[in-house]
Amino acid sequence: MSEEQTKGSWFMIMVNWEAGADAEAQESFKEVFDYLKIFKSQDAKDRDHRDEELNKIKEKNPADPLLEIVPDSLRGLNLIGRRKFVIILQTKSNRVLLELSKMIAWGRHISVEIFPASYVFEVHEVMFPE
């Protein structure tokens, strides 16, 4: 089991909304994207920039929930269908889940469900031990 897999717990956040709330959902998606875009690292230069930004956040507010996300764990921030989007990430605490849930749904007609998840290779190791 790699060190990266054990740095936190995996979660899937499922967001959906009814017809008529599309504008609210798009606004919510943009807010969440802007909040999480620091983790959009494509290469080493981007990762260095991300780490610098996270260090600035840590100095400014060591309790910021953004710091609980395991870097490079963001697996999904995608529109998966009409009136739905999913976020999959690994986190060290539930605080970031609460922050994202509040950011997405507070005062909006949007439903947020949070599911604990498992890394697929860990599941395989449990189900099919060698």
LONU-41515 format. One line per field, with one value per residue: residue number from 1; residue in one letter; x, y, z of N, C-alpha, C, O in turn. Coordinates in nm, 2 decimals. Each point is the difference from the previous one (the first is absolute). Example, Ala and Ser with C-alpha at 12.3 -4.5 7.8 and 13.67 -1.06 7.14 Angstrom:
BEGIN
num = [1 / 2] $
residu = [a / s] $
n_c1 = [1.32 / -0.14] $
n_c2 = [-0.57 / 0.11] $
n_c3 = [0.78 / -0.14] $
ca_c1 = [-0.09 / 0.09] $
ca_c2 = [0.12 / 0.11] $
ca_c3 = [0.00 / 0.00] $
c_c1 = [0.09 / -0.08] $
c_c2 = [0.12 / 0.11] $
c_c3 = [0.00 / 0.08] $
o_c1 = [0.10 / 0.05] $
o_c2 = [0.00 / 0.11] $
o_c3 = [0.07 / 0.01] $
This chain:
BEGIN
num = [1 / 2 / 3 / 4 / 5 / 6 / 7 / 8 / 9 / 10 / 11 / 12 / 13 / 14 / 15 / 16 / 17 / 18 / 19 / 20 / 21 / 22 / 23 / 24 / 25 / 26 / 27 / 28 / 29 / 30 / 31 / 32 / 33 / 34 / 35 / 36 / 37 / 38 / 39 / 40 / 41 / 42 / 43 / 44 / 45 / 46 / 47 / 48 / 49 / 50 / 51 / 52 / 53 / 54 / 55 / 56 / 57 / 58 / 59 / 60 / 61 / 62 / 63 / 64 / 65 / 66 / 67 / 68 / 69 / 70 / 71 / 72 / 73 / 74 / 75 / 76 / 77 / 78 / 79 / 80 / 81 / 82 / 83 / 84 / 85 / 86 / 87 / 88 / 89 / 90 / 91 / 92 / 93 / 94 / 95 / 96 / 97 / 98 / 99 / 100 / 101 / 102 / 103 / 104 / 105 / 106 / 107 / 108 / 109 / 110 / 111 / 112 / 113 / 114 / 115 / 116 / 117 / 118 / 119 / 120 / 121 / 122 / 123 / 124 / 125 / 126 / 127 / 128 / 129 / 130] $
residu = [m / s / e / e / q / t / k / g / s / w / f / m / i / m / v / n / w / e / a / g / a / d / a / e / a / q / e / s / f / k / e / v / f / d / y / l / k / i / f / k / s / q / d / a / k / d / r / d / h / r / d / e / e / l / n / k / i / k / e / k / n / p / a / d / p / l / l / e / i / v / p / d / s / l / r / g / l / n / l / i / g / r / r / k / f / v / i / i / l / q / t / k / s / n / r / v / l / l / e / l / s / k / m / i / a / w / g / r / h / i / s / v / e / i / f / p / a / s / y / v / f / e / v / h / e / v / m / f / p / e] $
n_c1 = [0.09 / -0.11 / 0.21 / 0.05 / 0.07 / 0.22 / 0.01 / -0.10 / -0.15 / -0.05 / 0.02 / -0.20 / 0.08 / -0.18 / 0.06 / -0.16 / -0.07 / -0.12 / -0.16 / 0.13 / 0.09 / -0.11 / -0.18 / -0.19 / -0.12 / -0.13 / -0.20 / -0.18 / -0.12 / -0.14 / -0.19 / -0.16 / -0.12 / -0.16 / -0.19 / -0.13 / -0.08 / -0.05 / -0.20 / -0.04 / 0.04 / 0.09 / 0.07 / 0.20 / 0.01 / -0.11 / 0.11 / 0.16 / -0.08 / -0.04 / 0.18 / 0.07 / -0.10 / 0.07 / 0.18 / -0.04 / -0.07 / 0.16 / 0.12 / -0.09 / 0.01 / 0.11 / -0.13 / 0.16 / -0.22 / 0.01 / 0.02 / -0.22 / -0.02 / -0.09 / 0.18 / -0.07 / -0.09 / 0.08 / -0.17 / -0.08 / 0.01 / -0.13 / 0.02 / -0.14 / -0.05 / -0.15 / 0.09 / 0.19 / 0.03 / 0.19 / -0.04 / 0.19 / -0.06 / 0.20 / -0.11 / 0.09 / -0.12 / -0.10 / 0.19 / 0.17 / 0.00 / 0.09 / 0.22 / 0.10 / 0.01 / 0.15 / 0.21 / 0.02 / 0.01 / 0.20 / -0.18 / 0.09 / -0.06 / 0.13 / -0.01 / -0.01 / 0.12 / -0.03 / 0.15 / -0.06 / 0.21 / -0.03 / 0.18 / -0.02 / 0.17 / -0.07 / -0.12 / 0.11 / 0.10 / -0.15 / -0.04 / 0.17 / -0.08 / 0.18] $
n_c2 = [-0.12 / 0.07 / 0.09 / -0.01 / -0.21 / 0.01 / 0.09 / -0.17 / 0.15 / -0.22 / 0.17 / -0.08 / 0.15 / -0.07 / 0.07 / 0.06 / -0.02 / 0.14 / -0.12 / 0.11 / -0.21 / 0.00 / 0.14 / -0.08 / -0.13 / 0.11 / 0.09 / -0.13 / -0.05 / 0.16 / 0.01 / -0.15 / 0.05 / 0.16 / -0.09 / -0.10 / 0.20 / 0.05 / -0.08 / 0.21 / -0.20 / 0.17 / 0.19 / -0.08 / 0.05 / -0.14 / -0.18 / 0.03 / 0.00 / -0.20 / -0.11 / 0.08 / -0.08 / -0.20 / 0.01 / 0.05 / -0.16 / -0.13 / 0.09 / -0.02 / -0.20 / 0.04 / 0.18 / 0.10 / 0.04 / 0.22 / 0.11 / 0.04 / 0.18 / -0.21 / 0.10 / 0.14 / 0.12 / 0.21 / -0.11 / 0.12 / 0.06 / -0.19 / 0.11 / -0.04 / 0.21 / -0.09 / 0.21 / 0.00 / -0.02 / -0.04 / -0.05 / 0.00 / -0.06 / 0.10 / -0.12 / 0.20 / 0.13 / -0.02 / 0.05 / -0.13 / -0.18 / 0.01 / -0.01 / -0.20 / -0.13 / 0.05 / -0.07 / -0.22 / -0.08 / 0.05 / -0.08 / -0.20 / 0.05 / 0.01 / -0.15 / -0.01 / -0.10 / -0.06 / -0.02 / -0.12 / 0.08 / -0.12 / 0.01 / 0.10 / 0.15 / 0.20 / 0.13 / 0.11 / 0.19 / 0.17 / 0.12 / 0.14 / -0.07 / 0.13] $
n_c3 = [0.00 / -0.17 / -0.04 / -0.22 / -0.04 / 0.06 / -0.20 / -0.11 / 0.08 / -0.06 / -0.15 / 0.06 / -0.14 / 0.12 / -0.21 / 0.14 / -0.21 / 0.13 / -0.10 / -0.15 / 0.01 / -0.19 / -0.01 / 0.09 / -0.13 / -0.14 / 0.07 / 0.02 / -0.19 / -0.07 / 0.10 / -0.06 / -0.18 / 0.01 / 0.07 / -0.16 / -0.06 / 0.21 / 0.01 / -0.07 / 0.09 / -0.11 / 0.10 / -0.08 / -0.22 / -0.15 / -0.05 / -0.16 / -0.22 / -0.11 / -0.08 / -0.21 / -0.19 / -0.08 / -0.13 / -0.22 / -0.14 / -0.07 / -0.17 / -0.21 / -0.11 / 0.19 / 0.04 / -0.11 / -0.01 / -0.06 / 0.19 / 0.01 / -0.14 / -0.04 / 0.08 / -0.16 / 0.17 / -0.03 / 0.09 / 0.17 / -0.21 / 0.04 / -0.19 / 0.17 / 0.03 / -0.12 / -0.01 / -0.12 / 0.22 / -0.12 / 0.22 / -0.13 / 0.20 / -0.02 / 0.16 / 0.05 / -0.14 / 0.20 / 0.11 / -0.07 / 0.12 / 0.21 / 0.01 / -0.02 / 0.18 / 0.15 / -0.03 / 0.06 / 0.20 / 0.08 / 0.11 / 0.02 / -0.21 / 0.18 / -0.16 / 0.22 / -0.17 / 0.22 / -0.17 / 0.17 / 0.00 / -0.19 / 0.12 / -0.20 / 0.00 / 0.07 / -0.14 / -0.16 / 0.06 / 0.00 / -0.18 / -0.05 / 0.19 / 0.03] $
ca_c1 = [-0.09 / 0.08 / -0.02 / -0.10 / -0.14 / -0.03 / 0.01 / -0.13 / -0.12 / -0.06 / -0.14 / -0.06 / -0.10 / -0.09 / -0.08 / -0.11 / -0.10 / -0.12 / -0.02 / -0.03 / 0.11 / 0.12 / 0.09 / 0.06 / 0.09 / 0.12 / 0.07 / 0.06 / 0.11 / 0.11 / 0.05 / 0.08 / 0.12 / 0.09 / 0.05 / 0.09 / 0.09 / 0.14 / 0.04 / 0.00 / 0.14 / 0.03 / 0.14 / 0.07 / 0.00 / -0.13 / 0.00 / 0.07 / -0.08 / -0.10 / 0.06 / 0.02 / -0.13 / -0.04 / 0.08 / -0.05 / -0.12 / 0.03 / 0.05 / -0.11 / -0.11 / 0.04 / -0.12 / -0.07 / -0.04 / 0.07 / 0.13 / -0.03 / 0.00 / 0.13 / 0.04 / -0.01 / -0.11 / -0.13 / -0.02 / -0.11 / -0.07 / -0.05 / -0.14 / -0.02 / -0.13 / -0.09 / -0.04 / 0.08 / 0.14 / 0.06 / 0.14 / 0.06 / 0.12 / 0.05 / 0.02 / 0.04 / -0.10 / -0.13 / -0.03 / -0.01 / -0.13 / -0.10 / 0.02 / -0.04 / -0.15 / -0.05 / 0.02 / -0.08 / -0.14 / -0.06 / -0.09 / -0.03 / -0.09 / 0.10 / 0.02 / 0.14 / 0.02 / 0.14 / 0.01 / 0.13 / 0.04 / 0.12 / 0.09 / -0.03 / 0.10 / -0.02 / -0.11 / 0.05 / 0.08 / -0.08 / -0.08 / 0.07 / 0.14 / 0.09] $
ca_c2 = [0.12 / 0.12 / 0.10 / 0.09 / -0.05 / 0.00 / 0.14 / 0.05 / -0.09 / 0.04 / 0.03 / 0.05 / 0.09 / 0.00 / 0.12 / 0.00 / 0.11 / -0.02 / 0.10 / 0.13 / 0.04 / -0.01 / 0.11 / -0.01 / -0.10 / 0.05 / 0.09 / -0.08 / -0.07 / 0.10 / 0.03 / -0.11 / -0.01 / 0.10 / -0.04 / -0.11 / 0.00 / -0.01 / -0.14 / -0.04 / -0.01 / -0.07 / -0.04 / 0.03 / 0.14 / 0.03 / -0.06 / 0.10 / 0.12 / -0.04 / -0.01 / 0.13 / 0.06 / -0.06 / 0.05 / 0.14 / -0.02 / -0.06 / 0.11 / 0.10 / -0.06 / -0.15 / -0.08 / 0.00 / -0.13 / -0.04 / -0.06 / -0.14 / -0.08 / -0.06 / 0.04 / -0.10 / -0.10 / 0.04 / -0.09 / 0.04 / 0.13 / 0.00 / -0.01 / -0.14 / -0.02 / 0.11 / 0.04 / -0.07 / -0.01 / -0.08 / 0.03 / -0.12 / 0.04 / -0.07 / 0.11 / -0.03 / 0.03 / 0.03 / 0.14 / 0.04 / -0.05 / 0.10 / 0.13 / -0.02 / -0.02 / 0.13 / 0.08 / -0.05 / 0.00 / 0.09 / 0.09 / -0.04 / -0.12 / -0.09 / -0.12 / -0.05 / -0.13 / -0.03 / -0.14 / -0.05 / -0.08 / -0.07 / -0.01 / -0.13 / -0.11 / -0.05 / -0.09 / -0.12 / -0.07 / -0.06 / -0.10 / -0.11 / 0.00 / -0.10] $
ca_c3 = [0.00 / -0.01 / 0.11 / -0.04 / 0.02 / 0.14 / 0.05 / 0.04 / -0.05 / -0.13 / 0.00 / -0.13 / 0.03 / -0.11 / 0.00 / -0.10 / 0.02 / -0.09 / -0.11 / 0.06 / 0.09 / -0.08 / 0.02 / 0.13 / 0.00 / -0.08 / 0.10 / 0.10 / -0.06 / -0.02 / 0.13 / 0.04 / -0.09 / 0.04 / 0.13 / -0.01 / -0.12 / 0.05 / -0.02 / -0.14 / -0.03 / -0.12 / -0.01 / 0.12 / 0.02 / 0.06 / 0.13 / 0.08 / 0.03 / 0.09 / 0.13 / 0.05 / 0.03 / 0.12 / 0.11 / 0.04 / 0.07 / 0.13 / 0.08 / 0.02 / 0.07 / 0.01 / 0.02 / -0.13 / -0.04 / -0.12 / 0.04 / 0.04 / -0.12 / -0.03 / -0.14 / -0.11 / 0.02 / -0.07 / -0.11 / -0.09 / 0.02 / -0.13 / -0.03 / -0.04 / -0.07 / 0.02 / 0.13 / 0.09 / -0.01 / 0.10 / 0.04 / 0.07 / 0.06 / 0.13 / 0.10 / 0.13 / 0.10 / -0.06 / 0.00 / -0.13 / -0.05 / 0.05 / -0.07 / -0.14 / 0.00 / 0.03 / -0.11 / -0.11 / 0.02 / 0.09 / -0.05 / -0.14 / -0.02 / -0.05 / 0.10 / 0.02 / 0.08 / 0.02 / 0.02 / 0.02 / -0.11 / 0.02 / -0.12 / -0.07 / 0.02 / 0.14 / -0.01 / -0.07 / 0.10 / 0.10 / -0.06 / -0.06 / 0.06 / -0.06] $
c_c1 = [0.09 / -0.03 / -0.11 / -0.14 / -0.04 / 0.00 / -0.13 / -0.11 / -0.06 / -0.14 / -0.05 / -0.12 / -0.09 / -0.09 / -0.11 / -0.10 / -0.11 / 0.00 / -0.03 / 0.11 / 0.13 / 0.10 / 0.06 / 0.11 / 0.13 / 0.08 / 0.08 / 0.12 / 0.12 / 0.07 / 0.09 / 0.12 / 0.10 / 0.07 / 0.11 / 0.10 / 0.15 / 0.05 / 0.01 / 0.15 / 0.02 / 0.15 / 0.07 / 0.00 / -0.14 / 0.00 / 0.08 / -0.08 / -0.11 / 0.05 / 0.03 / -0.13 / -0.06 / 0.07 / -0.04 / -0.13 / 0.02 / 0.05 / -0.11 / -0.10 / 0.03 / -0.13 / -0.09 / -0.03 / 0.07 / 0.13 / -0.02 / -0.01 / 0.14 / 0.03 / 0.01 / -0.10 / -0.13 / -0.02 / -0.12 / -0.06 / -0.07 / -0.15 / -0.02 / -0.13 / -0.08 / -0.04 / 0.07 / 0.14 / 0.06 / 0.14 / 0.05 / 0.13 / 0.04 / 0.03 / 0.04 / -0.10 / -0.13 / -0.03 / -0.01 / -0.13 / -0.11 / 0.01 / -0.05 / -0.16 / -0.07 / 0.01 / -0.09 / -0.15 / -0.07 / -0.08 / -0.04 / -0.09 / 0.09 / 0.02 / 0.15 / 0.00 / 0.15 / 0.01 / 0.15 / 0.04 / 0.13 / 0.08 / -0.01 / 0.10 / 0.00 / -0.12 / 0.04 / 0.08 / -0.08 / -0.08 / 0.08 / 0.15 / 0.08 / 0.03] $
c_c2 = [0.12 / 0.10 / 0.09 / -0.05 / 0.01 / 0.14 / 0.05 / -0.09 / 0.06 / 0.03 / 0.04 / 0.09 / 0.01 / 0.12 / -0.01 / 0.11 / -0.03 / 0.11 / 0.13 / 0.05 / 0.00 / 0.12 / 0.00 / -0.11 / 0.04 / 0.10 / -0.08 / -0.08 / 0.09 / 0.03 / -0.11 / -0.02 / 0.10 / -0.03 / -0.11 / 0.01 / 0.00 / -0.14 / -0.04 / 0.01 / -0.09 / -0.05 / 0.04 / 0.15 / 0.04 / -0.05 / 0.09 / 0.12 / -0.03 / -0.01 / 0.13 / 0.07 / -0.06 / 0.04 / 0.14 / -0.01 / -0.05 / 0.11 / 0.09 / -0.06 / -0.15 / -0.09 / -0.01 / -0.14 / -0.05 / -0.07 / -0.15 / -0.10 / -0.05 / 0.05 / -0.12 / -0.11 / 0.03 / -0.08 / 0.04 / 0.13 / 0.02 / 0.00 / -0.14 / -0.03 / 0.13 / 0.02 / -0.09 / 0.03 / -0.07 / 0.05 / -0.12 / 0.05 / -0.07 / 0.12 / -0.06 / 0.02 / 0.03 / 0.15 / 0.06 / -0.05 / 0.09 / 0.13 / -0.01 / -0.01 / 0.14 / 0.09 / -0.04 / 0.03 / 0.11 / 0.11 / -0.03 / -0.13 / -0.11 / -0.11 / -0.04 / -0.13 / -0.03 / -0.15 / -0.03 / -0.10 / -0.08 / 0.00 / -0.14 / -0.11 / -0.05 / -0.10 / -0.14 / -0.09 / -0.07 / -0.11 / -0.12 / 0.00 / -0.11 / -0.11] $
c_c3 = [0.00 / 0.11 / -0.04 / 0.04 / 0.15 / 0.07 / 0.05 / -0.05 / -0.13 / 0.02 / -0.14 / 0.04 / -0.13 / 0.01 / -0.11 / 0.03 / -0.10 / -0.11 / 0.07 / 0.09 / -0.08 / 0.02 / 0.14 / 0.00 / -0.08 / 0.09 / 0.10 / -0.06 / -0.02 / 0.13 / 0.05 / -0.08 / 0.04 / 0.13 / -0.01 / -0.11 / 0.04 / -0.02 / -0.14 / -0.04 / -0.12 / 0.00 / 0.13 / 0.03 / 0.07 / 0.15 / 0.10 / 0.03 / 0.10 / 0.14 / 0.07 / 0.05 / 0.13 / 0.13 / 0.04 / 0.07 / 0.14 / 0.09 / 0.04 / 0.09 / 0.02 / 0.02 / -0.13 / -0.04 / -0.13 / 0.02 / 0.03 / -0.13 / -0.03 / -0.15 / -0.10 / 0.02 / -0.07 / -0.13 / -0.09 / 0.04 / -0.14 / -0.01 / -0.06 / -0.07 / 0.02 / 0.14 / 0.11 / -0.01 / 0.12 / 0.03 / 0.08 / 0.05 / 0.12 / 0.10 / 0.13 / 0.11 / -0.08 / -0.02 / -0.14 / -0.07 / 0.04 / -0.08 / -0.14 / -0.01 / 0.02 / -0.12 / -0.12 / 0.02 / 0.09 / -0.07 / -0.15 / 0.00 / -0.06 / 0.11 / -0.01 / 0.08 / 0.00 / 0.03 / 0.03 / -0.11 / 0.04 / -0.13 / -0.06 / 0.03 / 0.14 / 0.01 / -0.05 / 0.10 / 0.11 / -0.05 / -0.06 / 0.06 / -0.07 / 0.09] $
o_c1 = [0.09 / -0.11 / -0.07 / -0.09 / -0.12 / 0.00 / -0.01 / 0.03 / 0.00 / -0.07 / 0.07 / -0.08 / 0.05 / -0.07 / 0.04 / -0.01 / 0.01 / 0.07 / -0.08 / 0.00 / 0.11 / 0.12 / 0.12 / 0.10 / 0.11 / 0.13 / 0.11 / 0.11 / 0.11 / 0.12 / 0.11 / 0.11 / 0.12 / 0.12 / 0.10 / 0.08 / 0.08 / 0.12 / 0.02 / 0.04 / -0.03 / 0.02 / -0.07 / -0.01 / 0.00 / -0.06 / -0.04 / 0.01 / -0.03 / -0.06 / -0.02 / 0.00 / -0.06 / -0.05 / 0.00 / -0.02 / -0.06 / -0.04 / 0.00 / -0.05 / -0.04 / 0.02 / -0.11 / 0.10 / 0.02 / 0.04 / 0.10 / 0.01 / 0.10 / -0.07 / 0.03 / 0.00 / -0.09 / 0.08 / -0.01 / -0.03 / 0.04 / -0.07 / 0.06 / -0.03 / 0.04 / -0.06 / -0.06 / 0.05 / -0.07 / 0.07 / -0.07 / 0.09 / -0.08 / 0.06 / -0.02 / 0.01 / -0.01 / -0.10 / -0.09 / -0.05 / -0.09 / -0.10 / -0.07 / -0.06 / -0.10 / -0.09 / -0.05 / -0.06 / -0.12 / 0.05 / -0.06 / 0.00 / -0.03 / 0.01 / 0.06 / -0.06 / 0.07 / -0.06 / 0.09 / -0.09 / 0.07 / -0.05 / 0.00 / -0.04 / 0.03 / 0.01 / -0.03 / -0.01 / 0.04 / -0.02 / -0.05 / 0.09 / -0.05 / 0.08] $
o_c2 = [0.02 / 0.00 / 0.05 / 0.08 / 0.00 / 0.01 / 0.11 / -0.11 / 0.12 / -0.07 / 0.05 / -0.03 / 0.03 / 0.01 / -0.04 / 0.05 / -0.07 / 0.10 / 0.00 / 0.12 / 0.00 / -0.02 / 0.03 / 0.02 / -0.04 / -0.01 / 0.03 / 0.00 / -0.04 / 0.01 / 0.02 / -0.03 / -0.03 / 0.03 / 0.00 / -0.09 / -0.02 / -0.02 / -0.12 / 0.10 / -0.12 / -0.11 / 0.06 / 0.04 / 0.08 / 0.06 / 0.02 / 0.05 / 0.08 / 0.05 / 0.02 / 0.06 / 0.06 / 0.02 / 0.03 / 0.07 / 0.04 / 0.00 / 0.05 / 0.07 / -0.08 / -0.12 / -0.05 / -0.08 / -0.12 / -0.09 / -0.08 / -0.12 / 0.08 / -0.03 / -0.11 / -0.10 / -0.08 / 0.02 / -0.04 / 0.02 / 0.09 / -0.05 / -0.04 / -0.11 / 0.09 / -0.10 / -0.03 / 0.03 / -0.01 / 0.05 / -0.05 / 0.05 / -0.08 / 0.10 / -0.12 / -0.06 / 0.02 / 0.03 / 0.08 / 0.07 / 0.03 / 0.06 / 0.09 / 0.05 / 0.03 / 0.07 / 0.09 / 0.05 / 0.02 / 0.08 / 0.09 / -0.07 / -0.05 / 0.03 / -0.01 / 0.00 / 0.02 / -0.05 / 0.04 / -0.07 / 0.03 / 0.00 / -0.10 / -0.11 / -0.11 / -0.10 / -0.10 / -0.12 / -0.11 / -0.11 / -0.11 / 0.03 / -0.10 / -0.09] $
o_c3 = [0.08 / 0.06 / 0.09 / 0.03 / 0.03 / 0.12 / 0.07 / -0.05 / -0.02 / 0.08 / -0.08 / 0.08 / -0.11 / 0.11 / -0.11 / 0.11 / -0.10 / 0.01 / 0.09 / 0.03 / 0.06 / 0.02 / 0.01 / 0.06 / 0.04 / 0.00 / 0.04 / 0.07 / 0.03 / 0.01 / 0.04 / 0.05 / 0.01 / 0.02 / 0.07 / -0.02 / -0.09 / -0.01 / -0.03 / -0.06 / 0.01 / -0.05 / 0.09 / 0.12 / 0.09 / 0.08 / 0.11 / 0.12 / 0.09 / 0.10 / 0.12 / 0.11 / 0.09 / 0.11 / 0.12 / 0.10 / 0.09 / 0.12 / 0.12 / 0.09 / -0.09 / -0.02 / 0.00 / -0.01 / -0.03 / -0.08 / 0.01 / 0.02 / 0.01 / -0.09 / 0.04 / -0.07 / -0.01 / -0.09 / -0.11 / 0.12 / -0.07 / 0.09 / -0.10 / -0.04 / 0.07 / 0.07 / 0.10 / -0.11 / 0.11 / -0.09 / 0.09 / -0.07 / 0.06 / -0.04 / 0.03 / 0.11 / -0.12 / -0.06 / -0.03 / -0.08 / -0.08 / -0.03 / -0.05 / -0.08 / -0.06 / -0.04 / -0.07 / -0.09 / 0.00 / -0.08 / -0.07 / 0.10 / -0.11 / 0.12 / -0.10 / 0.11 / -0.10 / 0.10 / -0.07 / -0.05 / 0.10 / -0.10 / 0.07 / 0.01 / 0.02 / 0.07 / 0.05 / 0.01 / 0.04 / 0.06 / 0.00 / -0.07 / -0.04 / -0.04] $
